[in-house]
Amino acid sequence: MRYLSFIKHPCFLFCVVGVLLAILIYRHAYTARPCEQPQPIPFNHHTHTAANKVAMPCLGCHTGAEHGASAGLPAASTCLNCHRHILHTDARLLPLHAAANADSPIYTAEPLAWVRRAPLPAHVHFHHARHVAARISCEECHPSPNSPTPHTMDSCLQCHKKHSLPTNCDQCHH
């Protein structure tokens, strides 16, 4: 038992607690968590993008992905191009009409407050246009856009290796 006497030393306990605390902080900061906040409209990507449904391309709404770092969200007026006539009386679309339909009695011009579904840590700089130019399909990173996608450094590195793209750190961390 004498060889375990270092466990009683205050420095040992301090180090153990410090390491455990560092692990907890790291896991909290770098673990993807599901988006729990409700969206202003119960939007379903499958309804809009499925081949047997509307079959809209991702870039039809997320126009920023083709030329910029952010995919962006469509303006409410873009949604209203169809929904002024399709499902226009559906109560789920009231926030859309309030935001963009000047002919609606509930019009407020208050923009829709969408919640990001696939947040990345602040130190990661992802550029959508580079991936579009490399002909990486949206579905490769967003296989199920209705639910949050847990992006990890490992999943990104695996994809970069698969497509023979650079894997040096400063491509995404700067």
OpenMM code with the backbone's topology and positions (N, CA, C; nanometers):
from openmm import Vec3, app, unit

residues = "MET ARG TYR LEU SER PHE ILE LYS HIS PRO CYS PHE LEU PHE CYS VAL VAL GLY VAL LEU LEU ALA ILE LEU ILE TYR ARG HIS ALA TYR THR ALA ARG PRO CYS GLU GLN PRO GLN PRO ILE PRO PHE ASN HIS HIS THR HIS THR ALA ALA ASN LYS VAL ALA MET PRO CYS LEU GLY CYS HIS THR GLY ALA GLU HIS GLY ALA SER ALA GLY LEU PRO ALA ALA SER THR CYS LEU ASN CYS HIS ARG HIS ILE LEU HIS THR ASP ALA ARG LEU LEU PRO LEU HIS ALA ALA ALA ASN ALA ASP SER PRO ILE TYR THR ALA GLU PRO LEU ALA TRP VAL ARG ARG ALA PRO LEU PRO ALA HIS VAL HIS PHE HIS HIS ALA ARG HIS VAL ALA ALA ARG ILE SER CYS GLU GLU CYS HIS PRO SER PRO ASN SER PRO THR PRO HIS THR MET ASP SER CYS LEU GLN CYS HIS LYS LYS HIS SER LEU PRO THR ASN CYS ASP GLN CYS HIS HIS".split()
positions = [
    Vec3(0.0805, -0.1194, 0.0000),
    Vec3(0.0000, 0.0000, 0.0000),
    Vec3(0.0846, 0.1256, 0.0000),
    Vec3(0.2091, 0.1111, 0.0369),
    Vec3(0.2958, 0.2279, 0.0446),
    Vec3(0.3176, 0.2918, -0.0928),
    Vec3(0.3137, 0.2110, -0.1987),
    Vec3(0.3363, 0.2647, -0.3331),
    Vec3(0.2182, 0.3492, -0.3817),
    Vec3(0.1036, 0.3461, -0.3153),
    Vec3(-0.0109, 0.4298, -0.3518),
    Vec3(-0.0227, 0.5557, -0.2654),
    Vec3(0.0766, 0.5840, -0.1865),
    Vec3(0.0690, 0.6985, -0.0963),
    Vec3(0.0643, 0.8327, -0.1702),
    Vec3(0.1082, 0.8374, -0.2962),
    Vec3(0.1054, 0.9643, -0.3704),
    Vec3(-0.0384, 1.0108, -0.3965),
    Vec3(-0.1355, 0.9181, -0.3895),
    Vec3(-0.2760, 0.9532, -0.4128),
    Vec3(-0.3243, 1.0530, -0.3078),
    Vec3(-0.2701, 1.0447, -0.1870),
    Vec3(-0.3117, 1.1347, -0.0797),
    Vec3(-0.2463, 1.2714, -0.0910),
    Vec3(-0.1531, 1.2869, -0.1792),
    Vec3(-0.0822, 1.4141, -0.1929),
    Vec3(-0.1750, 1.5180, -0.2571),
    Vec3(-0.1818, 1.6397, -0.2025),
    Vec3(-0.2722, 1.7433, -0.2556),
    Vec3(-0.2445, 1.7779, -0.4022),
    Vec3(-0.1214, 1.7744, -0.4446),
    Vec3(-0.0893, 1.8064, -0.5850),
    Vec3(-0.1498, 1.7039, -0.6796),
    Vec3(-0.1502, 1.5787, -0.6388),
    Vec3(-0.2081, 1.4728, -0.7226),
    Vec3(-0.3580, 1.4982, -0.7413),
    Vec3(-0.4271, 1.5247, -0.6309),
    Vec3(-0.5711, 1.5510, -0.6398),
    Vec3(-0.5993, 1.6751, -0.7243),
    Vec3(-0.5196, 1.7782, -0.7083),
    Vec3(-0.5355, 1.9003, -0.7869),
    Vec3(-0.5193, 1.8700, -0.9365),
    Vec3(-0.4197, 1.7908, -0.9709),
    Vec3(-0.3958, 1.7547, -1.1119),
    Vec3(-0.5105, 1.6720, -1.1686),
    Vec3(-0.5594, 1.5754, -1.0919),
    Vec3(-0.6698, 1.4910, -1.1381),
    Vec3(-0.7941, 1.5757, -1.1625),
    Vec3(-0.8260, 1.6622, -1.0676),
    Vec3(-0.9432, 1.7495, -1.0826),
    Vec3(-0.9235, 1.8416, -1.2027),
    Vec3(-0.8044, 1.8948, -1.2211),
    Vec3(-0.7759, 1.9833, -1.3345),
    Vec3(-0.7930, 1.9129, -1.4675),
    Vec3(-0.7426, 1.7904, -1.4781),
    Vec3(-0.7556, 1.7139, -1.6028),
    Vec3(-0.9023, 1.6841, -1.6306),
    Vec3(-0.9767, 1.6397, -1.5293),
    Vec3(-1.1186, 1.6116, -1.5483),
    Vec3(-1.1966, 1.7365, -1.5896),
    Vec3(-1.1657, 1.8475, -1.5293),
    Vec3(-1.2307, 1.9733, -1.5647),
    Vec3(-1.1987, 2.0128, -1.7087),
    Vec3(-1.0746, 1.9972, -1.7487),
    Vec3(-1.0348, 2.0289, -1.8876),
    Vec3(-1.1090, 1.9403, -1.9866),
    Vec3(-1.1240, 1.8128, -1.9549),
    Vec3(-1.1970, 1.7207, -2.0432),
    Vec3(-1.3434, 1.7629, -2.0543),
    Vec3(-1.4054, 1.7962, -1.9432),
    Vec3(-1.5456, 1.8389, -1.9458),
    Vec3(-1.5643, 1.9667, -2.0268),
    Vec3(-1.4761, 2.0624, -2.0089),
    Vec3(-1.4854, 2.1879, -2.0838),
    Vec3(-1.4672, 2.1616, -2.2327),
    Vec3(-1.3701, 2.0808, -2.2691),
    Vec3(-1.3454, 2.0485, -2.4101),
    Vec3(-1.4679, 1.9796, -2.4710),
    Vec3(-1.5216, 1.8796, -2.4015),
    Vec3(-1.6376, 1.8072, -2.4543),
    Vec3(-1.7579, 1.8988, -2.4707),
    Vec3(-1.7782, 1.9902, -2.3773),
    Vec3(-1.8910, 2.0831, -2.3871),
    Vec3(-1.8724, 2.1789, -2.5051),
    Vec3(-1.7510, 2.2291, -2.5232),
    Vec3(-1.7255, 2.3283, -2.6278),
    Vec3(-1.7249, 2.2678, -2.7675),
    Vec3(-1.6825, 2.1444, -2.7823),
    Vec3(-1.6633, 2.0875, -2.9157),
    Vec3(-1.7562, 1.9718, -2.9495),
    Vec3(-1.8602, 1.9532, -2.8727),
    Vec3(-1.9573, 1.8496, -2.9019),
    Vec3(-2.0793, 1.9136, -2.9668),
    Vec3(-2.1159, 1.8608, -3.0842),
    Vec3(-2.2343, 1.9129, -3.1524),
    Vec3(-2.3587, 1.8760, -3.0717),
    Vec3(-2.4471, 1.9713, -3.0547),
    Vec3(-2.5709, 1.9487, -2.9824),
    Vec3(-2.6888, 1.9751, -3.0758),
    Vec3(-2.7942, 1.8967, -3.0623),
    Vec3(-2.9086, 1.9180, -3.1506),
    Vec3(-2.9751, 2.0526, -3.1262),
    Vec3(-3.0311, 2.1034, -3.2335),
    Vec3(-3.1030, 2.2303, -3.2256),
    Vec3(-3.2383, 2.2040, -3.1597),
    Vec3(-3.2606, 2.2638, -3.0464),
    Vec3(-3.3848, 2.2388, -2.9743),
    Vec3(-3.4843, 2.3530, -2.9887),
    Vec3(-3.4399, 2.4671, -3.0399),
    Vec3(-3.5307, 2.5801, -3.0536),
    Vec3(-3.6213, 2.5589, -3.1742),
    Vec3(-3.7482, 2.5933, -3.1600),
    Vec3(-3.8403, 2.5771, -3.2731),
    Vec3(-3.8134, 2.6829, -3.3802),
    Vec3(-3.8398, 2.6450, -3.5022),
    Vec3(-3.8284, 2.7375, -3.6146),
    Vec3(-3.9573, 2.8198, -3.6227),
    Vec3(-3.9540, 2.9356, -3.6871),
    Vec3(-4.0754, 3.0177, -3.6961),
    Vec3(-4.1855, 2.9516, -3.7795),
    Vec3(-4.1452, 2.8644, -3.8704),
    Vec3(-4.2387, 2.7887, -3.9531),
    Vec3(-4.1903, 2.6441, -3.9512),
    Vec3(-4.2784, 2.5455, -3.9363),
    Vec3(-4.2345, 2.4058, -3.9355),
    Vec3(-4.1954, 2.3610, -4.0771),
    Vec3(-4.0765, 2.4011, -4.1181),
    Vec3(-4.0297, 2.3761, -4.2552),
    Vec3(-3.9809, 2.2331, -4.2697),
    Vec3(-4.0156, 2.1685, -4.3819),
    Vec3(-3.9714, 2.0333, -4.4099),
    Vec3(-3.8943, 2.0328, -4.5423),
    Vec3(-3.7639, 2.0090, -4.5347),
    Vec3(-3.6821, 2.0064, -4.6559),
    Vec3(-3.7296, 1.8981, -4.7537),
    Vec3(-3.7649, 1.7815, -4.7019),
    Vec3(-3.8035, 1.6701, -4.7890),
    Vec3(-3.9220, 1.7072, -4.8785),
    Vec3(-4.0186, 1.7765, -4.8230),
    Vec3(-4.1354, 1.8183, -4.9015),
    Vec3(-4.0942, 1.9063, -5.0191),
    Vec3(-3.9935, 1.9886, -4.9987),
    Vec3(-3.9515, 2.0826, -5.1023),
    Vec3(-3.8489, 2.0251, -5.1998),
    Vec3(-3.7672, 1.9281, -5.1555),
    Vec3(-3.6555, 1.8826, -5.2392),
    Vec3(-3.6701, 1.7429, -5.2975),
    Vec3(-3.7574, 1.6600, -5.2439),
    Vec3(-3.7702, 1.5219, -5.2907),
    Vec3(-3.8160, 1.5178, -5.4366),
    Vec3(-3.7606, 1.4230, -5.5098),
    Vec3(-3.7927, 1.4093, -5.6526),
    Vec3(-3.9412, 1.3827, -5.6744),
    Vec3(-4.0059, 1.3105, -5.5834),
    Vec3(-4.1490, 1.2816, -5.5994),
    Vec3(-4.2387, 1.3889, -5.5376),
    Vec3(-4.1772, 1.4985, -5.4936),
    Vec3(-4.2531, 1.6110, -5.4368),
    Vec3(-4.2309, 1.7339, -5.5262),
    Vec3(-4.1804, 1.8423, -5.4709),
    Vec3(-4.1600, 1.9661, -5.5465),
    Vec3(-4.0289, 1.9631, -5.6259),
    Vec3(-3.9295, 1.8909, -5.5766),
    Vec3(-3.7995, 1.8725, -5.6426),
    Vec3(-3.7224, 2.0021, -5.6661),
    Vec3(-3.7255, 2.0915, -5.5670),
    Vec3(-3.6472, 2.2153, -5.5774),
    Vec3(-3.5013, 2.1840, -5.5440),
    Vec3(-3.4056, 2.2399, -5.6193),
    Vec3(-3.2647, 2.2193, -5.5834),
    Vec3(-3.2290, 2.3022, -5.4602),
    Vec3(-3.1324, 2.2550, -5.3826),
    Vec3(-3.0901, 2.3272, -5.2611),
    Vec3(-3.0517, 2.4713, -5.2947),
    Vec3(-2.9792, 2.4899, -5.4075),
    Vec3(-2.9325, 2.6228, -5.4447),
    Vec3(-3.0465, 2.7149, -5.4877),
    Vec3(-3.1656, 2.6597, -5.5076),
    Vec3(-3.2810, 2.7422, -5.5405),
    Vec3(-3.3198, 2.8343, -5.4255),
    Vec3(-3.2992, 2.7871, -5.3034),
    Vec3(-3.3303, 2.8680, -5.1849),
    Vec3(-3.2042, 2.9205, -5.1174),
    Vec3(-3.1011, 2.8378, -5.1136),
    Vec3(-2.9764, 2.8747, -5.0456),
    Vec3(-2.8779, 2.9304, -5.1491),
    Vec3(-2.9134, 3.0442, -5.2066),
    Vec3(-2.8363, 3.1023, -5.3173),
    Vec3(-2.6966, 3.1467, -5.2756),
    Vec3(-2.6748, 3.1766, -5.1505),
    Vec3(-2.5435, 3.2194, -5.1048),
    Vec3(-2.4387, 3.1102, -5.1143),
    Vec3(-2.4800, 2.9844, -5.1145),
    Vec3(-2.3855, 2.8724, -5.1176),
    Vec3(-2.3035, 2.8704, -5.2459),
    Vec3(-2.3579, 2.9214, -5.3526),
    Vec3(-2.2885, 2.9159, -5.4816),
    Vec3(-2.1758, 3.0183, -5.4923),
    Vec3(-2.1878, 3.1305, -5.4223),
    Vec3(-2.0897, 3.2373, -5.4390),
    Vec3(-2.0258, 3.2871, -5.3103),
    Vec3(-2.0730, 3.2401, -5.1951),
    Vec3(-2.0205, 3.2942, -5.0705),
    Vec3(-1.9888, 3.1887, -4.9675),
    Vec3(-1.9449, 3.2338, -4.8531),
    Vec3(-1.9092, 3.1439, -4.7442),
    Vec3(-2.0347, 3.0814, -4.6837),
    Vec3(-2.1397, 3.1597, -4.6706),
    Vec3(-2.2625, 3.1123, -4.6079),
    Vec3(-2.3647, 3.0706, -4.7127),
    Vec3(-2.4369, 2.9630, -4.6840),
    Vec3(-2.5427, 2.9201, -4.7762),
    Vec3(-2.6574, 3.0189, -4.7723),
    Vec3(-2.6779, 3.0784, -4.6573),
    Vec3(-2.7845, 3.1765, -4.6433),
    Vec3(-2.9223, 3.1144, -4.6441),
    Vec3(-3.0174, 3.1951, -4.6126),
    Vec3(-3.1575, 3.1532, -4.6128),
    Vec3(-3.2331, 3.2388, -4.7131),
    Vec3(-3.3357, 3.1831, -4.7733),
    Vec3(-3.4110, 3.2640, -4.8688),
    Vec3(-3.4873, 3.3747, -4.7974),
    Vec3(-3.5085, 3.4818, -4.8679),
    Vec3(-3.5931, 3.5885, -4.8146),
    Vec3(-3.7353, 3.5350, -4.8069),
    Vec3(-3.8114, 3.5834, -4.7122),
    Vec3(-3.9501, 3.5397, -4.6984),
    Vec3(-4.0273, 3.5647, -4.8285),
    Vec3(-3.9892, 3.6689, -4.9014),
    Vec3(-4.0564, 3.6978, -5.0287),
    Vec3(-4.0332, 3.5859, -5.1302),
    Vec3(-3.9193, 3.5186, -5.1218),
    Vec3(-3.8916, 3.4054, -5.2109),
    Vec3(-3.9884, 3.2920, -5.1815),
    Vec3(-4.0092, 3.2626, -5.0535),
    Vec3(-4.1040, 3.1578, -5.0138),
    Vec3(-4.2450, 3.1949, -5.0589),
    Vec3(-4.2742, 3.3234, -5.0490),
    Vec3(-4.4076, 3.3717, -5.0823),
    Vec3(-4.4363, 3.3618, -5.2326),
    Vec3(-4.3318, 3.3536, -5.3147),
    Vec3(-4.3540, 3.3358, -5.4592),
    Vec3(-4.4453, 3.2163, -5.4852),
    Vec3(-4.4262, 3.1086, -5.4081),
    Vec3(-4.5138, 2.9915, -5.4227),
    Vec3(-4.6287, 2.9954, -5.3228),
    Vec3(-4.5954, 3.0277, -5.1976),
    Vec3(-4.6953, 3.0157, -5.0924),
    Vec3(-4.7976, 3.1284, -5.0876),
    Vec3(-4.7913, 3.2214, -5.1798),
    Vec3(-4.9000, 3.3184, -5.1934),
    Vec3(-5.0230, 3.2450, -5.2488),
    Vec3(-4.9960, 3.1330, -5.3209),
    Vec3(-5.1043, 3.0577, -5.3848),
    Vec3(-5.1141, 2.9138, -5.3320),
    Vec3(-5.0007, 2.8546, -5.2940),
    Vec3(-4.9995, 2.7157, -5.2472),
    Vec3(-5.0039, 2.7149, -5.0950),
    Vec3(-5.1022, 2.6474, -5.0397),
    Vec3(-5.1231, 2.6400, -4.8947),
    Vec3(-5.1346, 2.7787, -4.8303),
    Vec3(-5.1882, 2.8730, -4.9043),
    Vec3(-5.1933, 3.0111, -4.8551),
    Vec3(-5.2839, 3.0297, -4.7328),
    Vec3(-5.3746, 2.9350, -4.7068),
    Vec3(-5.4608, 2.9470, -4.5893),
    Vec3(-5.4137, 2.8590, -4.4732),
    Vec3(-5.3034, 2.7895, -4.4911),
    Vec3(-5.2495, 2.7012, -4.3871),
    Vec3(-5.2002, 2.7857, -4.2691),
    Vec3(-5.2494, 2.7581, -4.1502),
    Vec3(-5.2136, 2.8362, -4.0310),
    Vec3(-5.0638, 2.8313, -4.0013),
    Vec3(-4.9968, 2.7239, -4.0422),
    Vec3(-4.8526, 2.7141, -4.0178),
    Vec3(-4.7743, 2.8212, -4.0927),
    Vec3(-4.8340, 2.8776, -4.1974),
    Vec3(-4.7663, 2.9779, -4.2791),
    Vec3(-4.8025, 3.1216, -4.2403),
    Vec3(-4.8753, 3.1391, -4.1332),
    Vec3(-4.9103, 3.2742, -4.0885),
    Vec3(-4.7861, 3.3610, -4.0647),
    Vec3(-4.6793, 3.3090, -4.0018),
    Vec3(-4.5601, 3.3930, -3.9836),
    Vec3(-4.4996, 3.4390, -4.1170),
    Vec3(-4.5091, 3.3559, -4.2193),
    Vec3(-4.4583, 3.3936, -4.3520),
    Vec3(-4.5404, 3.5092, -4.4086),
    Vec3(-4.6711, 3.4993, -4.3999),
    Vec3(-4.7577, 3.6064, -4.4510),
    Vec3(-4.7391, 3.7349, -4.3704),
    Vec3(-4.7189, 3.7204, -4.2390),
    Vec3(-4.6940, 3.8390, -4.1560),
    Vec3(-4.5622, 3.9048, -4.1941),
    Vec3(-4.4645, 3.8250, -4.2335),
    Vec3(-4.3323, 3.8786, -4.2665),
    Vec3(-4.3245, 3.9388, -4.4064),
    Vec3(-4.3957, 3.8809, -4.5040),
    Vec3(-4.3695, 3.9209, -4.6421),
    Vec3(-4.4901, 3.9522, -4.7292),
    Vec3(-4.6089, 3.9213, -4.6864),
    Vec3(-4.7261, 3.9412, -4.7715),
    Vec3(-4.7949, 4.0732, -4.7375),
    Vec3(-4.7598, 4.1773, -4.8102),
    Vec3(-4.8163, 4.3102, -4.7837),
    Vec3(-4.9672, 4.3148, -4.8060),
    Vec3(-5.0223, 4.2182, -4.8794),
    Vec3(-5.1669, 4.2128, -4.9022),
    Vec3(-5.2418, 4.1446, -4.7880),
    Vec3(-5.1683, 4.0858, -4.6949),
    Vec3(-5.2301, 4.0122, -4.5848),
    Vec3(-5.2712, 4.1082, -4.4724),
    Vec3(-5.3841, 4.0835, -4.4092),
    Vec3(-5.4258, 4.1694, -4.2971),
    Vec3(-5.3343, 4.1546, -4.1739),
    Vec3(-5.2534, 4.0494, -4.1696),
    Vec3(-5.1631, 4.0303, -4.0550),
    Vec3(-5.0202, 4.0745, -4.0860),
    Vec3(-5.0003, 4.1422, -4.1976),
    Vec3(-4.8664, 4.1852, -4.2399),
    Vec3(-4.8024, 4.2795, -4.1380),
    Vec3(-4.6789, 4.2450, -4.0968),
    Vec3(-4.6050, 4.3286, -4.0013),
    Vec3(-4.4669, 4.3670, -4.0542),
    Vec3(-4.4211, 4.2995, -4.1596),
    Vec3(-4.2871, 4.3165, -4.2166),
    Vec3(-4.1776, 4.2722, -4.1188),
    Vec3(-4.2158, 4.2045, -4.0128),
    Vec3(-4.1195, 4.1520, -3.9158),
    Vec3(-4.0520, 4.0294, -3.9780),
    Vec3(-3.9181, 4.0306, -3.9937),
    Vec3(-3.8513, 3.9173, -4.0597),
    Vec3(-3.8631, 3.7879, -3.9790),
    Vec3(-3.8583, 3.6769, -4.0504),
    Vec3(-3.8613, 3.5468, -3.9845),
    Vec3(-3.7277, 3.5255, -3.9124),
    Vec3(-3.7326, 3.4737, -3.7925),
    Vec3(-3.6112, 3.4506, -3.7128),
    Vec3(-3.5783, 3.3015, -3.7145),
    Vec3(-3.5089, 3.2576, -3.8194),
    Vec3(-3.4709, 3.1170, -3.8325),
    Vec3(-3.3559, 3.0855, -3.7379),
    Vec3(-3.3518, 2.9630, -3.6896),
    Vec3(-3.2464, 2.9154, -3.6006),
    Vec3(-3.1519, 2.8274, -3.6833),
    Vec3(-3.0206, 2.8545, -3.6735),
    Vec3(-2.9222, 2.7729, -3.7462),
    Vec3(-2.9330, 2.6271, -3.7042),
    Vec3(-2.9347, 2.5378, -3.8027),
    Vec3(-2.9510, 2.3953, -3.7765),
    Vec3(-2.8182, 2.3215, -3.7654),
    Vec3(-2.7145, 2.3710, -3.8268),
    Vec3(-2.5860, 2.3006, -3.8266),
    Vec3(-2.4754, 2.3955, -3.7829),
    Vec3(-2.4809, 2.4421, -3.6582),
    Vec3(-2.3803, 2.5388, -3.6134),
    Vec3(-2.2417, 2.4767, -3.6023),
    Vec3(-2.1421, 2.5546, -3.6342),
    Vec3(-2.0028, 2.5134, -3.6213),
    Vec3(-1.9380, 2.5949, -3.5110),
    Vec3(-1.8324, 2.5425, -3.4496),
    Vec3(-1.7612, 2.6231, -3.3498),
    Vec3(-1.7099, 2.7526, -3.4129),
    Vec3(-1.6960, 2.8561, -3.3335),
    Vec3(-1.6567, 2.9881, -3.3836),
    Vec3(-1.5198, 2.9874, -3.4513),
    Vec3(-1.4325, 2.8949, -3.4154),
    Vec3(-1.2979, 2.8934, -3.4729),
    Vec3(-1.2910, 2.8194, -3.6071),
    Vec3(-1.4041, 2.7681, -3.6550),
    Vec3(-1.4067, 2.6976, -3.7839),
    Vec3(-1.4675, 2.7900, -3.8886),
    Vec3(-1.4002, 2.8029, -4.0008),
    Vec3(-1.4475, 2.8893, -4.1103),
    Vec3(-1.4775, 2.8020, -4.2317),
    Vec3(-1.6037, 2.7705, -4.2485),
    Vec3(-1.6484, 2.6859, -4.3590),
    Vec3(-1.6938, 2.7754, -4.4730),
    Vec3(-1.6538, 2.7432, -4.5955),
    Vec3(-1.6886, 2.8245, -4.7120),
    Vec3(-1.7697, 2.7393, -4.8097),
    Vec3(-1.9009, 2.7650, -4.8172),
    Vec3(-1.9877, 2.6851, -4.9035),
    Vec3(-1.9469, 2.6913, -5.0508),
    Vec3(-1.9147, 2.8093, -5.1014),
    Vec3(-1.8855, 2.8237, -5.2445),
    Vec3(-1.7682, 2.7358, -5.2873),
    Vec3(-1.6682, 2.7211, -5.2032),
    Vec3(-1.5545, 2.6340, -5.2368),
    Vec3(-1.6010, 2.4897, -5.2551),
    Vec3(-1.6938, 2.4475, -5.1726),
    Vec3(-1.7432, 2.3104, -5.1813),
    Vec3(-1.8347, 2.2917, -5.3025),
    Vec3(-1.9147, 2.3920, -5.3333),
    Vec3(-1.9986, 2.3863, -5.4534),
    Vec3(-1.9091, 2.3800, -5.5774),
    Vec3(-1.8034, 2.4637, -5.5801),
    Vec3(-1.7106, 2.4639, -5.6936),
    Vec3(-1.6386, 2.3297, -5.7082),
    Vec3(-1.6142, 2.2607, -5.5964),
    Vec3(-1.5483, 2.1296, -5.6006),
    Vec3(-1.6479, 2.0182, -5.6327),
    Vec3(-1.7707, 2.0573, -5.6611),
    Vec3(-1.8782, 1.9647, -5.6965),
    Vec3(-1.9110, 1.8648, -5.5846),
    Vec3(-1.9055, 1.9147, -5.4610),
    Vec3(-1.9477, 1.8350, -5.3454),
    Vec3(-2.0975, 1.8589, -5.3314),
    Vec3(-2.1755, 1.7544, -5.3337),
    Vec3(-2.3209, 1.7718, -5.3245),
    Vec3(-2.3604, 1.8163, -5.1840),
    Vec3(-2.4682, 1.8902, -5.1765),
    Vec3(-2.5186, 1.9370, -5.0469),
    Vec3(-2.5480, 1.8176, -4.9558),
    Vec3(-2.6018, 1.7108, -5.0156),
    Vec3(-2.6414, 1.5932, -4.9387),
    Vec3(-2.5230, 1.5224, -4.8736),
    Vec3(-2.4040, 1.5448, -4.9261),
    Vec3(-2.2874, 1.4792, -4.8665),
    Vec3(-2.2613, 1.5307, -4.7250),
    Vec3(-2.2830, 1.6593, -4.7024),
    Vec3(-2.2652, 1.7166, -4.5682),
    Vec3(-2.3971, 1.7261, -4.4931),
    Vec3(-2.5069, 1.7313, -4.5667),
    Vec3(-2.6398, 1.7464, -4.5070),
    Vec3(-2.7301, 1.6322, -4.5532),
    Vec3(-2.7022, 1.5077, -4.5090),
    Vec3(-2.7818, 1.3942, -4.5567),
    Vec3(-2.9276, 1.4017, -4.5138),
    Vec3(-2.9538, 1.4673, -4.4032),
    Vec3(-3.0908, 1.4830, -4.3543),
    Vec3(-3.1078, 1.6269, -4.3066),
    Vec3(-3.1364, 1.7197, -4.3992),
    Vec3(-3.1425, 1.8613, -4.3607),
    Vec3(-3.2498, 1.8957, -4.2581),
    Vec3(-3.3480, 1.8077, -4.2367),
    Vec3(-3.4510, 1.8367, -4.1373),
    Vec3(-3.4002, 1.8218, -3.9949),
    Vec3(-3.2898, 1.7499, -3.9778),
    Vec3(-3.2348, 1.7340, -3.8439),
    Vec3(-3.0912, 1.7844, -3.8431),
    Vec3(-3.0449, 1.8359, -3.7305),
    Vec3(-2.9096, 1.8889, -3.7230),
    Vec3(-2.8051, 1.7840, -3.7583),
    Vec3(-2.7063, 1.8249, -3.8336),
    Vec3(-2.5990, 1.7352, -3.8734),
    Vec3(-2.4782, 1.7594, -3.7846),
    Vec3(-2.4326, 1.6567, -3.7128),
    Vec3(-2.3147, 1.6775, -3.6282),
    Vec3(-2.1869, 1.6763, -3.7126),
    Vec3(-2.1350, 1.7944, -3.7420),
    Vec3(-2.0106, 1.8045, -3.8169),
    Vec3(-1.8948, 1.7960, -3.7189),
    Vec3(-1.7982, 1.7118, -3.7501),
    Vec3(-1.6798, 1.7007, -3.6656),
    Vec3(-1.5569, 1.7206, -3.7529),
    Vec3(-1.4455, 1.7485, -3.6896),
    Vec3(-1.3220, 1.7647, -3.7655),
    Vec3(-1.2903, 1.6338, -3.8380),
    Vec3(-1.3156, 1.5218, -3.7741),
    Vec3(-1.2880, 1.3928, -3.8356),
    Vec3(-1.3732, 1.3706, -3.9607),
    Vec3(-1.5026, 1.4055, -3.9530),
    Vec3(-1.5887, 1.3860, -4.0704),
    Vec3(-1.5451, 1.4761, -4.1857),
    Vec3(-1.5017, 1.5973, -4.1543),
    Vec3(-1.4531, 1.6876, -4.2589),
    Vec3(-1.3235, 1.6348, -4.3199),
    Vec3(-1.2311, 1.5887, -4.2360),
    Vec3(-1.1036, 1.5361, -4.2865),
    Vec3(-1.1246, 1.4121, -4.3734),
    Vec3(-1.2153, 1.3246, -4.3315),
    Vec3(-1.2441, 1.2058, -4.4119),
    Vec3(-1.2962, 1.2439, -4.5500),
    Vec3(-1.3836, 1.3430, -4.5544),
    Vec3(-1.4388, 1.3883, -4.6822),
    Vec3(-1.3301, 1.4520, -4.7687),
    Vec3(-1.2443, 1.5340, -4.7073),
    Vec3(-1.1365, 1.5974, -4.7824),
    Vec3(-1.0441, 1.4924, -4.8424),
    Vec3(-1.0127, 1.3891, -4.7660),
    Vec3(-0.9270, 1.2817, -4.8172),
    Vec3(-0.9967, 1.2065, -4.9296),
    Vec3(-1.1256, 1.1795, -4.9128),
    Vec3(-1.2042, 1.1082, -5.0144),
    Vec3(-1.2033, 1.1825, -5.1482),
    Vec3(-1.2097, 1.3162, -5.1422),
    Vec3(-1.2145, 1.3976, -5.2643),
    Vec3(-1.0782, 1.4562, -5.3022),
    Vec3(-0.9729, 1.4097, -5.2370),
    Vec3(-0.8362, 1.4582, -5.2620),
    Vec3(-0.8264, 1.6101, -5.2494),
    Vec3(-0.8818, 1.6619, -5.1428),
    Vec3(-0.8776, 1.8053, -5.1146),
    Vec3(-0.7761, 1.8317, -5.0036),
    Vec3(-0.7277, 1.9560, -4.9907),
    Vec3(-0.6274, 1.9863, -4.8878),
    Vec3(-0.6784, 1.9558, -4.7468),
    Vec3(-0.5857, 1.9092, -4.6627),
    Vec3(-0.6204, 1.8795, -4.5243),
    Vec3(-0.5359, 1.9610, -4.4261),
    Vec3(-0.4658, 2.0634, -4.4768),
    Vec3(-0.3863, 2.1458, -4.3854),
    Vec3(-0.4799, 2.2329, -4.3012),
    Vec3(-0.4402, 2.2558, -4.1773),
    Vec3(-0.5256, 2.3207, -4.0778),
    Vec3(-0.5741, 2.4599, -4.1194),
    Vec3(-0.4861, 2.5398, -4.1824),
    Vec3(-0.5230, 2.6781, -4.2104),
    Vec3(-0.6292, 2.6931, -4.3190),
    Vec3(-0.6705, 2.5815, -4.3813),
    Vec3(-0.7790, 2.5902, -4.4774),
    Vec3(-0.9129, 2.6229, -4.4078),
    Vec3(-0.9297, 2.5722, -4.2870),
    Vec3(-1.0556, 2.5923, -4.2142),
    Vec3(-1.0392, 2.6687, -4.0838),
    Vec3(-0.9192, 2.6677, -4.0298),
    Vec3(-0.8925, 2.7339, -3.8998),
    Vec3(-0.7986, 2.8512, -3.9218),
    Vec3(-0.8552, 2.9707, -3.9255),
    Vec3(-0.7701, 3.0909, -3.9401),
    Vec3(-0.8290, 3.2077, -3.8685),
] * unit.nanometer
topology = app.Topology()
chain = topology.addChain("A")
for resn in residues:
    res = topology.addResidue(resn, chain)
    for name in ("N", "CA", "C"):
        topology.addAtom(name, app.Element.getBySymbol(name[0]), res)
